[in-house]
Amino acid sequence: MAIQKHTKTNVLNLTLTVQVFKEGKYFVSYNPELKVASCGKNIDEAKEKLKEAISGFLKSAKAMNTLDEIMEEAGFSYKKHQWFTPDLLVMDRLSLAF
């Protein structure tokens, strides 16, 4: 099955999940859909650095013609010349004793 190439259109206005946690003195920001992470000295900086990292990641993927594959593997769908974010149904924490 051939994968259609949609990279001729711009990837704009994506809504992404951001998780931020503290590791030592720094705040780590992580996007689970694309599996991209960054960090900063505070929450806002960590989130801003994550935006930059995701933007660079997507631009590189587009240049290498792998953007469609990455987006599809991450659960995004392409309709009417636009990428749509997968629906987030639940975000929760679970306790587990082992």
N, C-alpha and C positions, 0 to 999 in steps of 0.2 A: 504494500500500500504506500503510495507516494504522499509525502507531506507537502501541502500547499505552502508556498512561500508568501507570507504576509508582510515582510519587512519593508516593503515599499511605502507603507504608511507609517506615520509617526506613532510611537507609543506615548500617549499622553494621559494625564489624569488617572493614574492607577491608584487604587486604595489598597494599602498594604498594612499588614499587621506588624506592630513594633512591640518587642519585649525588651524591657530594660531591667538590668539587675546590677548590683554592686559587686565588684571583684577587687578586693584590696582598696586602693585609693581611687580607683577609676570606675566609671559607669559603663557597662557594656550594653550596646544596643544590638538587637538581632531581629532579622526578618525571616520567619520560618518558611514562607512561600518560596523564596528564592535562595534561602540558606546563605544570606549575606550578613556579616557582622561588622561592627566598628566600635569605637569607644570614645569617651571624652571625660573631662574633669567634672562635669555635672550632667544632669539628665538632658537638658536642652542641647548642650554641645554634643552629647552622644547621639541624640536623634538627628541633629544636623549633619554630623559626620556619616551617619548611616544613609541619609538621603544622598550624599555625595558618593558614597561607596556603591549604592544601588544604581545610581545614574551612570557611573563609570562602568559598572558590570554590564548594564544593558547596552550601552554604546559599544563596548567591546564585543559583546555577543552579536550585535547587529553587523558590525564590521567583519566578523568571522562567519557570517551567515548561519549562526546557530540560535538566533533569537527565537524563532518559531518553535523549535524543539524544546528549548528551555522553558518558554512560556507554557506550552502544552503539558510538559512534565510537571510543572508547578501547579497545574489545575486551572489555568486561565483558559478562557474560550474566546474565539474570534468570530464576531458577527458584525455584519454591516460595516466593514472597514474599521473595526475598533476592537481592542482587547478588553475583556471583561474579567474582573476579579472574581475568584471563587467565593461563594457565600460562606461566611464564617457562622457556623451554627451554634457552636459552644466553645467557650474558653473558660477553663476551670482548673482548679488544683485538686489533685487526689492525694490522699494519705495512704501509705502502704507500709505495713509492718512485714519484715522478712527476717 
